[in-house]
Amino acid sequence: MTQGGRFDFEELFSDRAPEPKPGGAVQRAKYDFAVAYPDPGSLPLDELASSLRGALAEEGADLAIYPHPQGYPPLREYVADKLRRDRAIEVTPDDVILGDGSSQPLHMAIEALVEPGDVVLTEDYVYSGTLSILGRFGADVRGIRCDQDGMDPDALEEAVELAQAQGRRPKMIYTIPTFQNPQGWTMTLERRKALVRIAQKHGVPILEDDCYVDLRFEGEDVTSIHSLDDAGLVIYVGSFSKIIAPGMRLGYLAAPPQVLGVARAVKSGGGVNQFTALAVHRYAACGLREHISDINRVLRAKRDAMLAALGENMGSAATWSRPEGALYVWLRLRGDANTTLTHQAALDVDVGYHPGVNFAPDGVSGRNMARLCYGYNTPEEIGEGIARLAEVFDRAGYLD
Ligand SMILES: Cc1ncc(COP(=O)(O)O)c(C=O)c1O
């Protein structure tokens, strides 16, 4: 029971406990292309502070009581209005539950539905955070081939039928249809319709993660998958992280009542942080739309800076995506490159990025790929950081 005189927990951890995670400081590079941060210079700090001050004057005494278990009702009303206006999604505030960012809503939906061994179908490269939640619940995650239009419907249907033939009904399709993370494309309307058709035909729910949808600075918006479904099988997740700040930790889930009931039970902790919700609600009601236009102008300039720097420093030795919105470029080096091996060398010259393999459901594909986020640094810094990264890749022989 003791180890070196200290109480030993090792044998007591439950079978459900995940592998321990290292603690300590998070190593961040000066040229930080690793994480999809918004532009730090654009954060609406004064506006948030005055929004909060106003809200506290009106409702501050209510902080003495625990928030509504689904989160601050006026903010849920704002979310329902926004979804109706921007995404053609018909939901009421009662259909919405707020969470810590959209990570917790994703967690709620996945915990509600996924058991060990369940098949979950998703894009061939997909957000690593969701992959780790799915891993936590023992999902058998299968990547579906994608091209610039999104998931290939034939490949998706084949994967559904294969799982069925194996006696395993797929539990869900997880997709990031708009500015897919990390690939950057937006799924076309035709593909969205095909996805809904396949999901309805085979009885597979869709988890639609739309946390980047507002960050469009080019091209045409495409309607949500949720709005194309008349069977009530889509669970929708959104976030304030990318349009205000990840530090606010505020996002939401809109789901059919059956799922919402379980999500409410899965979510512990008595509603989300009311302090944050008050600030975001007041700010969202007056300044958010203008803020989104402003940050999209900034992001377009940063995207252009990254594309230009890639062209200057990697030329024809690599290919990369040209996103019409959001925060990242998907880089593809020659086939034998391994961006996991060069990761530390890049950090040594103060450049951070996410190796491609981190986004692969099979855990091995994508070695020659990397995700480069341009939200955090200035255009000048982006130029310098990409030049340094190119030197690292060049020394490894990846740009020959
Ligand atoms: C596709 C996607 N979904 C969800 C999240 C979670 O973000 P948050 O919890 O801050 O909303 C991220 C974060 O980068 C993401 O890229």
The ligand as a MOL file (V3000), in Angstrom:
LIG
                    3D

  0  0  0     0  0            999 V3000
M  V30 BEGIN CTAB
M  V30 COUNTS 16 16 0 0 0
M  V30 BEGIN ATOM
M  V30 1 C -12.3880 20.6870 -34.8800 0
M  V30 2 C -12.2910 21.0960 -33.4490 0
M  V30 3 N -13.2800 20.7960 -32.6180 0
M  V30 4 C -13.2430 21.1500 -31.3290 0
M  V30 5 C -12.1680 21.8400 -30.8110 0
M  V30 6 C -12.1840 22.1570 -29.3490 0
M  V30 7 O -12.0350 23.5030 -29.0910 0
M  V30 8 P -12.7550 24.2020 -27.8500 0
M  V30 9 O -12.9530 23.1860 -26.7920 0
M  V30 10 O -11.8080 25.2690 -27.4270 0
M  V30 11 O -14.0490 24.7310 -28.3800 0
M  V30 12 C -11.1050 22.1940 -31.6420 0
M  V30 13 C -9.9430 22.9140 -31.1230 0
M  V30 14 O -9.0080 23.2610 -31.7910 0
M  V30 15 C -11.1670 21.8000 -32.9960 0
M  V30 16 O -10.1990 22.1050 -33.8520 0
M  V30 END ATOM
M  V30 BEGIN BOND
M  V30 1 1 1 2
M  V30 2 1 2 3
M  V30 3 2 2 15
M  V30 4 2 3 4
M  V30 5 1 4 5
M  V30 6 1 5 6
M  V30 7 2 5 12
M  V30 8 1 6 7
M  V30 9 1 7 8
M  V30 10 2 8 9
M  V30 11 1 8 10
M  V30 12 1 8 11
M  V30 13 1 12 13
M  V30 14 1 12 15
M  V30 15 2 13 14
M  V30 16 1 15 16
M  V30 END BOND
M  V30 END CTAB
M  END
